[in-house]
Structures are given as structure tokens and as C-alpha cells.
Amino acid sequence: MIEDIIDPMSVSMAITNFSEAVENTMLENGDVDAALLCHDIRRWWNAEDDPGISALDRMKMRTPLRTRLLRHINWNTFPTPTMYIKGWPIQLWEAIVANIDAKALLYAICKGGTYNVRSFSSMMGETFFSELSNQDKRGQGTVTTTEFSQFIESSIDQMQTRLDPERCFAYRTSVSTVYKPVEKWSSNSIPEMVYCGDSISSDLNMITSIIPKNHFFDEKTRTRVKGKKKEGEIDRDN
């Protein structure tokens, strides 16, 4: 396990530490177990973040990491682990297992049988506070107590308009855009959701089977929109 890195919240550092190049170097050095761990974490990361991956493939990409985590605990021993499980902090261990299981169960719970894998994150909160900061026309990035109520009202109004499912007009509050605006919207332009071929059984009493169903984010056409590749560099001591 990585116990300390320069910036635990750095995406570029995480991508670098668990990249395929690092995995190959580990294999060349004979560190097979570490290389397999690197592979499992990278595949799980890709399943949570990359567009154009089918719903079924996402579940298959998450499974090896879940299997690895469950393999390192013996439920027949007492007392149970309280701090670490084979070097993994128990909070991190529980959170990853619960996240993987929840993402699978959501296919049977969500209306329509599918969902956008990127929608379950802190992005909504980050977007809200980003909208709040944008209300500050002075460019300070902060608001005063007297301005706060007005800015909150404007931000909530913008968020409600942005998320309104009945909205039939383009709405943009920033100068630049990540995706190209749609000039003309038509209900016929939305690709039909498709079922994956396989089903995954569940032992839950209320859910007898889970059938992954592709969301638009999972379609191959979604891969045409790609962000910039992020990588970080780590200085090596001489």
C-alpha cells in the first residue's frame, strides 16, 4: 500500500502511480503482487471515470478489486479488524467494497434500469459552489456576509434551471464550454438504451438478478469527447 504521497488529492499523481508503465516496471523487477494490485486499481478507476465502456464491462472491471479486498479478511476470526485489513485502512476498505456493490445494485433499483456512473460523486456540490463563486463579479472568489443570501438565491435559481428536465432551450453561465452546445434538440436524437447480454445474479431477497443496461455515457459514441491526459512527475533522489 502507498502510505504517503506528495498530494493525496492529485488526480495526475494517482494516474501516474497506477499507470500501465508503472505496472510493467514492477513486472520487470519481479514485483508481481504489486503489479497486479496496480492493474486492479487502474481498471477500477477506469470503470468509474472513462466514457464509452459498456455497463457490463464496468462491472467486470470492478470485480477484481472487490475480490482482492474480500480475499484478505477472514470472517471466522475474532476480534474482527478495527484499524487495518492487510494494510488497507478499514474505512477505505469498507468504502470501496460498498461503492462497488452499490453501483451494481443501482441497475436493479434505478428507474429505467440504468444511470450515469459519473453522477454519483461530489461533482454536484463542487458545481454548486463553483456557481456561487462565479457570482462574485469582483473576481475575489469569495463573498461577504451581506452578499451571501443574494448569491445563494442566484446560484440556486441557476442550478434549478440547469437541471430542469423540461427545459427546452440552451442554458450557459460560463464563457467556455466542455462540450459543444446542441443547436437543435430532438427526442429522436437520443440513442436508445440497450441491454447488455449477460445478467449477474444477486443473493438479496428483494433483487433476484441484476441486468446492466447501457446509459448514453456508456455508448461508444461518447468516447469522441475526451479530456486532456493528466500525468504527474515525481522527482527521484540522486
FIMITOR-288397 format. One record per residue (C-alpha): residue number from 1; y, z, x. Coordinates in steps of 0.1 Angstrom, whole numbers, always signed. Layout:
N
<gulo = NUM y = Y z = Z x = X>
...
This chain:
238
<gulo = 1 y = +0 z = +0 x = +0>
<gulo = 2 y = +36 z = -6 x = +11>
<gulo = 3 y = +52 z = +28 x = +13>
<gulo = 4 y = +86 z = +18 x = +23>
<gulo = 5 y = +107 z = -14 x = +24>
<gulo = 6 y = +143 z = -21 x = +30>
<gulo = 7 y = +152 z = -28 x = -6>
<gulo = 8 y = +126 z = -19 x = -33>
<gulo = 9 y = +145 z = -38 x = -59>
<gulo = 10 y = +149 z = -70 x = -39>
<gulo = 11 y = +131 z = -100 x = -55>
<gulo = 12 y = +133 z = -121 x = -23>
<gulo = 13 y = +117 z = -93 x = -3>
<gulo = 14 y = +88 z = -90 x = -28>
<gulo = 15 y = +82 z = -127 x = -28>
<gulo = 16 y = +82 z = -127 x = +10>
<gulo = 17 y = +59 z = -97 x = +13>
<gulo = 18 y = +33 z = -111 x = -11>
<gulo = 19 y = +36 z = -148 x = -3>
<gulo = 20 y = +7 z = -171 x = +4>
<gulo = 21 y = +19 z = -174 x = +41>
<gulo = 22 y = +15 z = -136 x = +45>
<gulo = 23 y = -19 z = -137 x = +28>
<gulo = 24 y = -31 z = -165 x = +52>
<gulo = 25 y = -18 z = -145 x = +82>
<gulo = 26 y = -38 z = -114 x = +70>
<gulo = 27 y = -69 z = -135 x = +67>
<gulo = 28 y = -64 z = -149 x = +102>
<gulo = 29 y = -61 z = -113 x = +115>
<gulo = 30 y = -93 z = -102 x = +97>
<gulo = 31 y = -74 z = -81 x = +71>
<gulo = 32 y = -94 z = -94 x = +42>
<gulo = 33 y = -89 z = -65 x = +18>
<gulo = 34 y = -51 z = -66 x = +24>
<gulo = 35 y = -51 z = -104 x = +19>
<gulo = 36 y = -70 z = -100 x = -14>
<gulo = 37 y = -45 z = -74 x = -26>
<gulo = 38 y = -16 z = -97 x = -17>
<gulo = 39 y = -33 z = -125 x = -36>
<gulo = 40 y = -39 z = -104 x = -68>
<gulo = 41 y = -3 z = -91 x = -68>
<gulo = 42 y = +12 z = -126 x = -63>
<gulo = 43 y = -9 z = -140 x = -91>
<gulo = 44 y = +1 z = -112 x = -115>
<gulo = 45 y = +37 z = -117 x = -105>
<gulo = 46 y = +35 z = -155 x = -112>
<gulo = 47 y = +18 z = -148 x = -146>
<gulo = 48 y = +48 z = -126 x = -156>
<gulo = 49 y = +76 z = -149 x = -143>
<gulo = 50 y = +67 z = -186 x = -140>
<gulo = 51 y = +71 z = -211 x = -168>
<gulo = 52 y = +46 z = -238 x = -176>
<gulo = 53 y = +15 z = -216 x = -174>
<gulo = 54 y = -8 z = -216 x = -205>
<gulo = 55 y = -12 z = -183 x = -223>
<gulo = 56 y = -49 z = -182 x = -214>
<gulo = 57 y = -43 z = -188 x = -177>
<gulo = 58 y = -17 z = -160 x = -177>
<gulo = 59 y = -43 z = -136 x = -189>
<gulo = 60 y = -68 z = -148 x = -163>
<gulo = 61 y = -42 z = -144 x = -136>
<gulo = 62 y = -35 z = -108 x = -146>
<gulo = 63 y = -71 z = -97 x = -149>
<gulo = 64 y = -80 z = -94 x = -111>
<gulo = 65 y = -52 z = -69 x = -105>
<gulo = 66 y = -63 z = -49 x = -136>
<gulo = 67 y = -99 z = -49 x = -124>
<gulo = 68 y = -88 z = -38 x = -89>
<gulo = 69 y = -69 z = -9 x = -103>
<gulo = 70 y = -97 z = +3 x = -126>
<gulo = 71 y = -122 z = +0 x = -99>
<gulo = 72 y = -106 z = +27 x = -78>
<gulo = 73 y = -109 z = +55 x = -103>
<gulo = 74 y = -139 z = +75 x = -114>
<gulo = 75 y = -136 z = +88 x = -149>
<gulo = 76 y = -166 z = +111 x = -144>
<gulo = 77 y = -149 z = +134 x = -119>
<gulo = 78 y = -127 z = +165 x = -125>
<gulo = 79 y = -99 z = +171 x = -120>
<gulo = 80 y = -85 z = +137 x = -126>
<gulo = 81 y = -59 z = +123 x = -101>
<gulo = 82 y = -24 z = +136 x = -107>
<gulo = 83 y = -3 z = +120 x = -79>
<gulo = 84 y = -20 z = +90 x = -64>
<gulo = 85 y = -50 z = +68 x = -71>
<gulo = 86 y = -62 z = +53 x = -39>
<gulo = 87 y = -27 z = +52 x = -25>
<gulo = 88 y = -11 z = +39 x = -57>
<gulo = 89 y = +14 z = +63 x = -74>
<gulo = 90 y = -1 z = +73 x = -107>
<gulo = 91 y = +30 z = +63 x = -126>
<gulo = 92 y = +28 z = +28 x = -111>
<gulo = 93 y = -9 z = +26 x = -117>
<gulo = 94 y = -7 z = +35 x = -153>
<gulo = 95 y = +23 z = +13 x = -160>
<gulo = 96 y = +7 z = -19 x = -146>
<gulo = 97 y = -26 z = -13 x = -165>
<gulo = 98 y = -7 z = -6 x = -197>
<gulo = 99 y = +15 z = -36 x = -192>
<gulo = 100 y = -14 z = -60 x = -187>
<gulo = 101 y = -33 z = -46 x = -217>
<gulo = 102 y = -2 z = -47 x = -239>
<gulo = 103 y = +6 z = -83 x = -230>
<gulo = 104 y = -30 z = -92 x = -242>
<gulo = 105 y = -28 z = -72 x = -274>
<gulo = 106 y = +5 z = -87 x = -284>
<gulo = 107 y = -12 z = -121 x = -290>
<gulo = 108 y = -30 z = -104 x = -319>
<gulo = 109 y = +0 z = -84 x = -331>
<gulo = 110 y = +29 z = -108 x = -329>
<gulo = 111 y = +38 z = -129 x = -359>
<gulo = 112 y = +27 z = -165 x = -351>
<gulo = 113 y = +2 z = -153 x = -325>
<gulo = 114 y = +24 z = -159 x = -295>
<gulo = 115 y = +55 z = -147 x = -277>
<gulo = 116 y = +77 z = -155 x = -247>
<gulo = 117 y = +63 z = -135 x = -218>
<gulo = 118 y = +98 z = -132 x = -203>
<gulo = 119 y = +112 z = -115 x = -234>
<gulo = 120 y = +96 z = -81 x = -226>
<gulo = 121 y = +118 z = -69 x = -198>
<gulo = 122 y = +152 z = -53 x = -191>
<gulo = 123 y = +169 z = -87 x = -195>
<gulo = 124 y = +184 z = -78 x = -229>
<gulo = 125 y = +201 z = -46 x = -216>
<gulo = 126 y = +213 z = -65 x = -185>
<gulo = 127 y = +227 z = -93 x = -206>
<gulo = 128 y = +245 z = -68 x = -229>
<gulo = 129 y = +262 z = -50 x = -200>
<gulo = 130 y = +270 z = -83 x = -184>
<gulo = 131 y = +287 z = -94 x = -216>
<gulo = 132 y = +306 z = -61 x = -216>
<gulo = 133 y = +318 z = -66 x = -180>
<gulo = 134 y = +330 z = -101 x = -189>
<gulo = 135 y = +354 z = -87 x = -215>
<gulo = 136 y = +375 z = -73 x = -186>
<gulo = 137 y = +400 z = -101 x = -180>
<gulo = 138 y = +415 z = -83 x = -151>
<gulo = 139 y = +384 z = -90 x = -130>
<gulo = 140 y = +377 z = -54 x = -121>
<gulo = 141 y = +342 z = -54 x = -136>
<gulo = 142 y = +348 z = -20 x = -153>
<gulo = 143 y = +366 z = -9 x = -184>
<gulo = 144 y = +388 z = +21 x = -192>
<gulo = 145 y = +381 z = +46 x = -219>
<gulo = 146 y = +408 z = +32 x = -242>
<gulo = 147 y = +393 z = -4 x = -238>
<gulo = 148 y = +357 z = +7 x = -242>
<gulo = 149 y = +355 z = +7 x = -280>
<gulo = 150 y = +372 z = -27 x = -283>
<gulo = 151 y = +349 z = -43 x = -256>
<gulo = 152 y = +318 z = -28 x = -272>
<gulo = 153 y = +328 z = -43 x = -305>
<gulo = 154 y = +334 z = -77 x = -290>
<gulo = 155 y = +301 z = -76 x = -270>
<gulo = 156 y = +280 z = -66 x = -300>
<gulo = 157 y = +296 z = -94 x = -321>
<gulo = 158 y = +288 z = -119 x = -294>
<gulo = 159 y = +252 z = -107 x = -290>
<gulo = 160 y = +246 z = -108 x = -327>
<gulo = 161 y = +260 z = -144 x = -328>
<gulo = 162 y = +239 z = -154 x = -298>
<gulo = 163 y = +207 z = -140 x = -313>
<gulo = 164 y = +212 z = -151 x = -349>
<gulo = 165 y = +181 z = -172 x = -358>
<gulo = 166 y = +201 z = -190 x = -385>
<gulo = 167 y = +228 z = -202 x = -360>
<gulo = 168 y = +231 z = -240 x = -361>
<gulo = 169 y = +259 z = -245 x = -336>
<gulo = 170 y = +261 z = -243 x = -298>
<gulo = 171 y = +275 z = -210 x = -285>
<gulo = 172 y = +285 z = -203 x = -249>
<gulo = 173 y = +306 z = -175 x = -234>
<gulo = 174 y = +303 z = -184 x = -197>
<gulo = 175 y = +318 z = -212 x = -177>
<gulo = 176 y = +285 z = -223 x = -161>
<gulo = 177 y = +251 z = -226 x = -178>
<gulo = 178 y = +215 z = -222 x = -166>
<gulo = 179 y = +201 z = -247 x = -190>
<gulo = 180 y = +216 z = -280 x = -202>
<gulo = 181 y = +231 z = -275 x = -237>
<gulo = 182 y = +213 z = -292 x = -265>
<gulo = 183 y = +237 z = -318 x = -280>
<gulo = 184 y = +218 z = -323 x = -312>
<gulo = 185 y = +192 z = -299 x = -326>
<gulo = 186 y = +164 z = -309 x = -349>
<gulo = 187 y = +135 z = -289 x = -362>
<gulo = 188 y = +112 z = -318 x = -353>
<gulo = 189 y = +122 z = -314 x = -316>
<gulo = 190 y = +104 z = -280 x = -313>
<gulo = 191 y = +69 z = -285 x = -298>
<gulo = 192 y = +41 z = -273 x = -320>
<gulo = 193 y = +24 z = -241 x = -307>
<gulo = 194 y = -11 z = -248 x = -296>
<gulo = 195 y = -41 z = -225 x = -293>
<gulo = 196 y = -60 z = -221 x = -261>
<gulo = 197 y = -97 z = -230 x = -262>
<gulo = 198 y = -112 z = -196 x = -254>
<gulo = 199 y = -109 z = -162 x = -270>
<gulo = 200 y = -110 z = -128 x = -254>
<gulo = 201 y = -128 z = -100 x = -273>
<gulo = 202 y = -113 z = -66 x = -277>
<gulo = 203 y = -131 z = -32 x = -283>
<gulo = 204 y = -103 z = -19 x = -305>
<gulo = 205 y = -112 z = -11 x = -341>
<gulo = 206 y = -83 z = -30 x = -356>
<gulo = 207 y = -84 z = -60 x = -333>
<gulo = 208 y = -117 z = -78 x = -330>
<gulo = 209 y = -106 z = -107 x = -309>
<gulo = 210 y = -75 z = -120 x = -290>
<gulo = 211 y = -68 z = -157 x = -291>
<gulo = 212 y = -40 z = -166 x = -266>
<gulo = 213 y = -16 z = -191 x = -281>
<gulo = 214 y = +10 z = -211 x = -261>
<gulo = 215 y = +46 z = -204 x = -265>
<gulo = 216 y = +72 z = -231 x = -256>
<gulo = 217 y = +78 z = -212 x = -223>
<gulo = 218 y = +41 z = -218 x = -215>
<gulo = 219 y = +42 z = -255 x = -221>
<gulo = 220 y = +41 z = -279 x = -191>
<gulo = 221 y = +74 z = -294 x = -201>
<gulo = 222 y = +90 z = -261 x = -194>
<gulo = 223 y = +83 z = -264 x = -157>
<gulo = 224 y = +111 z = -291 x = -154>
<gulo = 225 y = +136 z = -262 x = -153>
<gulo = 226 y = +131 z = -244 x = -120>
<gulo = 227 y = +153 z = -218 x = -103>
<gulo = 228 y = +161 z = -217 x = -67>
<gulo = 229 y = +134 z = -204 x = -44>
<gulo = 230 y = +142 z = -169 x = -32>
<gulo = 231 y = +129 z = -157 x = +1>
<gulo = 232 y = +139 z = -129 x = +24>
<gulo = 233 y = +137 z = -123 x = +61>
<gulo = 234 y = +125 z = -92 x = +79>
<gulo = 235 y = +137 z = -86 x = +115>
<gulo = 236 y = +110 z = -80 x = +140>
<gulo = 237 y = +114 z = -53 x = +166>
<gulo = 238 y = +112 z = -67 x = +201>
